[in-house]
């Protein structure tokens, strides 16, 4: 059974940093594209970043480019999102997701339960 | 960036009704259009991938169609558990973008 479990969210001050983790089970991270999608309170879904199975191809939304870094540890089967220079507008539930199929870099077939990041002084 | 616009933003329908939600892209996304359902406090769930392919376990009353810039999600014979917010998503190019969502309420 495919499972994704996010962790690492919490309260952080503006300008601070946080690292989110997404522990995967039921499949090998190296076989799939992985993504981060966020949702601010009461708002819609916003794509943040994605990473290819071999880790060679990463992409970011303009709003986080240069501040966030997506990475993976295939030995731990875990995806990460390193978030620096956090802003109030980064406050959201962050979801990790697995590509629908092994070559799918777009659609998200499986989602974690989400982890809440609150940026506030 | 490709803008995705859904209509309507919200709707109310009765059990057994046929419901159609539309999604328009600001430029062609070919058939790289996906649909998700999200219930309050829960993660989204994939319904349809690449315009018209039903995800595993999704009831057959859900269907999708379209190509290029205009797409539809149709729910035939609406059920109580279909009350949710629905999002379209283009996966043709980065940045990947979502529609603003359509909130479906059951009368």
Interface residues (C-beta under 8 A of the other chain):
Chain A: X35 X37 X44 X45 X46 X47 X50 X59 X60 X61 X62 X95 X100 X104 X105 X106 X107 X108 X109 X110 X111 X112 X113 X114
Chain B: X1 X32 X34 X36 X38 X43 X44 X45 X46 X49 X50 X55 X87 X89 X90 X91 X92 X94 X95 X96 X97 X98 X99 X100 X101
